[in-house]
Amino acid sequence: MKSELRRALFKKSNIVLMISVVSLMIINAYYGGWRTALKIDSAQDIRNIEDVIFYKKYHGNMYRVWKDSYYMIQTLAPVILAAPYLNSYLSEKANRFRFFCVSRKGNLKYIVQKGLAIALSGTAVLAFSEMLFAVITGLLTQHDISIEFIQGIVSFKEDFFLDNPLLYFVLIYISHVIYYFCFMIFSLGITSFLNNKIAVIVVPFIIAAVLDTILPTALQPNVAMQPYREGFRIGGYVVLIGIYVIAGSVLLMVSEKWYLKRGTFL
């Protein structure tokens, strides 16, 4: 299991991917309002020092910056999560390494170990990226948690946020990590029938977009990935990630049986 995870995760391409993710988050946060705080000192139309301080503490608030950073990442998450998968599972299906592993470990053990390694590697890329962004921006932003500076940042259980803003965002981070892991299992299942690398990236992205369109609000992936929105429901989140795990696991087992029987995928 350790060797599977090491092979799937520790690649130079993943380091580049994490840098790209952090860069996207910084761009989102900057244009989401952080630039107002960064540029307020040079603004010609605001000369009152109290107004300058307010803008810095309001638009440059750490929690507001963290929340504003996530828009593009939630959209691109299916693509980012698939990246480690491309260089691992697909390459093994294309050569004899997979058959060697199956003959040595057994098919079920191979599926479990490989599936967990891929899910963990994809999850780790985004989880580490979010953590790195939080550390970097935490050093550069304002930490004043007076109500006038942090009100309006979240709409789901805002009272809890106002009382415990750091704990609130820690829970959001944990919910992201769990969501990434479960969605990765789902993606692995639905793409395990495919050999084309482009299809492996595009299919989960399309399915996530379709689910956002057809599912009730509480079950939509877009809402589940933003647990600070008013439409978020804990029950809907649990149901969605449960569907991900069950559907992904079943599809992966079916595809493996198909592969062993026919020796090919789409």
C-alpha positions in Angstrom: 0.0 0.0 0.0 2.8 2.4 0.9 4.6 1.7 -2.4 1.4 2.3 -4.3 0.7 5.6 -2.6 4.4 6.7 -3.0 4.3 5.9 -6.7 1.0 7.7 -7.3 1.8 10.8 -5.2 5.5 11.7 -5.2 5.9 13.0 -8.7 7.4 16.2 -9.9 4.2 16.8 -11.9 2.2 16.9 -8.7 4.5 19.6 -7.2 3.8 21.7 -10.3 0.1 21.0 -9.9 0.1 22.1 -6.3 1.9 25.3 -7.2 -0.7 25.9 -10.0 -3.6 25.3 -7.5 -2.1 27.7 -5.0 -1.6 30.3 -7.7 -5.2 30.0 -8.8 -6.4 30.4 -5.3 -4.3 33.6 -4.9 -5.7 35.0 -8.1 -9.3 34.2 -7.0 -8.7 35.8 -3.6 -7.1 38.9 -5.2 -9.9 39.6 -7.6 -12.5 38.5 -5.0 -11.7 41.6 -2.9 -8.3 41.2 -1.4 -6.8 43.6 -3.9 -8.8 46.4 -2.3 -6.9 45.9 0.9 -3.6 45.6 -0.8 -4.0 48.7 -2.9 -5.9 50.9 -0.4 -2.7 52.8 0.6 -2.2 54.1 -2.9 -5.9 55.1 -3.4 -6.2 58.8 -4.2 -9.9 59.1 -3.3 -9.5 57.7 0.3 -7.4 59.8 2.6 -9.1 59.3 6.0 -6.8 57.0 7.9 -9.7 55.3 9.7 -11.2 54.4 6.3 -7.9 53.0 5.2 -7.7 50.8 8.3 -11.3 49.6 7.9 -10.8 48.6 4.2 -7.6 46.7 5.1 -9.2 44.8 8.0 -12.5 44.2 6.1 -11.3 43.2 2.6 -8.0 41.9 3.8 -9.5 39.7 6.5 -8.0 36.3 6.6 -11.3 34.4 6.5 -12.7 36.6 3.7 -9.6 35.9 1.7 -9.8 32.2 2.3 -13.5 32.1 1.3 -13.0 34.1 -1.9 -10.1 31.9 -3.0 -12.2 28.8 -3.7 -14.3 29.6 -6.7 -12.1 28.3 -9.5 -10.9 25.3 -7.5 -14.4 24.0 -6.8 -15.0 24.1 -10.6 -11.7 22.5 -11.6 -11.6 20.0 -8.7 -12.6 17.0 -10.9 -9.7 17.7 -13.3 -7.2 18.3 -10.5 -8.1 15.2 -8.7 -7.7 13.1 -11.8 -4.1 14.2 -12.5 -2.3 11.7 -10.3 -4.5 9.0 -11.6 -3.4 9.6 -15.2 0.2 8.7 -14.5 -0.6 5.7 -12.4 -3.5 3.5 -13.0 -3.8 4.0 -16.7 -0.1 3.4 -17.3 -0.3 0.1 -15.4 -3.3 -1.0 -17.4 -1.3 -0.3 -20.6 1.6 -2.6 -19.6 2.3 -5.9 -17.8 2.9 -4.3 -14.4 -0.8 -4.6 -13.6 -0.9 -8.3 -14.4 2.2 -8.9 -12.3 0.6 -7.2 -9.3 -2.7 -9.1 -9.7 -0.9 -12.4 -10.0 1.2 -11.6 -6.9 -1.4 -9.9 -4.7 -4.7 -11.2 -6.0 -7.2 -9.1 -7.9 -9.3 -7.9 -4.9 -6.2 -6.8 -2.9 -4.8 -5.0 -5.9 -8.1 -3.1 -6.5 -8.4 -2.1 -2.8 -4.7 -1.0 -2.5 -4.6 0.7 -5.9 -8.0 2.5 -5.4 -7.0 3.8 -2.0 -3.6 4.9 -3.3 -5.2 6.8 -6.2 -7.9 8.4 -4.0 -5.4 9.5 -1.3 -2.9 10.9 -3.9 -5.6 12.9 -5.7 -7.0 14.1 -2.3 -3.5 15.0 -1.0 -2.7 17.2 -3.9 -5.7 19.5 -3.3 -5.5 19.2 0.5 -1.9 20.2 0.7 -2.5 23.0 -1.8 -5.3 24.4 0.3 -3.2 24.1 3.5 -0.2 25.8 1.8 -2.5 28.7 0.6 -3.9 29.1 4.1 -0.4 29.3 5.6 0.9 31.8 3.0 -2.2 34.1 3.2 -2.4 33.7 6.9 0.9 35.5 7.2 -0.2 38.3 4.8 -3.8 39.1 5.9 -5.6 40.8 8.7 -6.7 38.7 11.7 -9.1 41.1 13.5 -12.3 39.1 14.2 -14.4 42.0 15.3 -18.0 41.5 14.0 -17.8 44.5 11.7 -14.9 42.8 9.8 -16.1 39.2 9.5 -19.9 39.5 9.2 -21.3 38.4 5.8 -18.4 36.1 5.1 -20.5 33.0 5.5 -24.3 32.4 5.4 -24.5 28.8 6.8 -24.6 28.8 10.6 -23.1 32.3 10.7 -23.6 32.5 14.5 -21.2 29.6 15.0 -18.7 31.3 12.6 -18.9 34.6 14.5 -18.1 32.8 17.8 -15.5 30.4 16.4 -14.2 31.6 13.0 -11.0 29.5 13.0 -12.8 26.3 14.1 -15.4 27.0 11.4 -12.9 27.1 8.6 -11.0 24.1 10.0 -14.3 22.1 9.7 -14.7 23.4 6.2 -11.2 22.2 5.3 -12.0 18.8 6.8 -15.2 18.6 4.8 -13.2 19.4 1.6 -10.7 16.6 2.3 -13.5 14.1 2.9 -15.3 15.3 -0.3 -12.2 15.0 -2.4 -11.5 11.5 -1.2 -15.1 10.3 -1.9 -15.3 12.0 -5.2 -12.0 10.5 -6.2 -13.4 7.0 -5.5 -16.4 7.9 -7.6 -14.2 9.2 -10.5 -12.1 6.1 -10.3 -15.1 3.9 -10.7 -16.7 5.8 -13.6 -13.5 6.1 -15.5 -12.1 2.6 -14.8 -13.8 1.5 -18.0 -11.8 4.0 -20.1 -8.3 4.0 -21.5 -8.2 7.4 -23.0 -6.5 10.0 -20.8 -8.5 12.9 -22.1 -11.7 11.0 -21.3 -10.6 10.3 -17.8 -10.3 14.0 -17.2 -13.4 15.1 -19.1 -15.9 12.5 -17.9 -15.8 13.3 -14.1 -15.9 17.0 -14.9 -19.0 16.6 -17.1 -20.8 14.3 -14.7 -20.2 16.8 -11.8 -21.7 19.5 -14.0 -24.7 17.3 -14.8 -25.2 16.5 -11.1 -25.2 20.2 -10.4 -28.0 20.6 -12.9 -30.3 17.7 -12.0 -29.9 17.1 -8.3 -31.8 19.0 -5.5 -29.8 21.9 -4.2 -28.7 20.2 -1.0 -27.2 17.3 -3.1 -25.4 19.4 -5.7 -21.6 19.0 -5.8 -21.2 22.7 -6.1 -23.1 23.3 -2.9 -21.4 20.4 -1.0 -18.0 21.9 -1.8 -19.1 25.3 -0.3 -20.3 24.4 3.3 -20.5 28.1 4.1 -23.4 28.8 1.7 -26.9 29.1 2.9 -28.1 26.2 0.7 -25.7 23.8 2.3 -27.1 20.9 4.3 -25.1 18.5 6.4 -27.6 15.7 5.5 -27.3 16.4 1.8 -23.5 16.4 2.0 -23.5 13.0 3.8 -25.8 11.5 1.2 -23.8 12.8 -1.7 -20.4 11.5 -0.5 -22.2 8.2 0.4 -23.4 7.9 -3.2 -19.9 8.7 -4.4 -18.3 5.9 -2.4 -21.0 3.2 -3.1 -21.3 4.0 -6.8 -17.6 4.3 -7.3 -16.8 1.0 -5.5 -19.5 -0.9 -7.4 -18.4 0.4 -10.8 -14.7 -0.3 -10.1 -15.5 -3.9 -9.2 -17.6 -4.3 -12.3 -14.9 -2.8 -14.5 -12.3 -5.1 -13.1 -14.4 -8.2 -13.7 -15.0 -7.0 -17.2 -11.3 -6.4 -17.7 -10.3 -9.8 -16.4 -12.9 -11.4 -18.7 -12.2 -9.5 -21.9 -8.8 -7.9 -21.3 -9.8 -4.5 -22.6 -11.7 -1.3 -21.8 -13.2 1.4 -23.9 
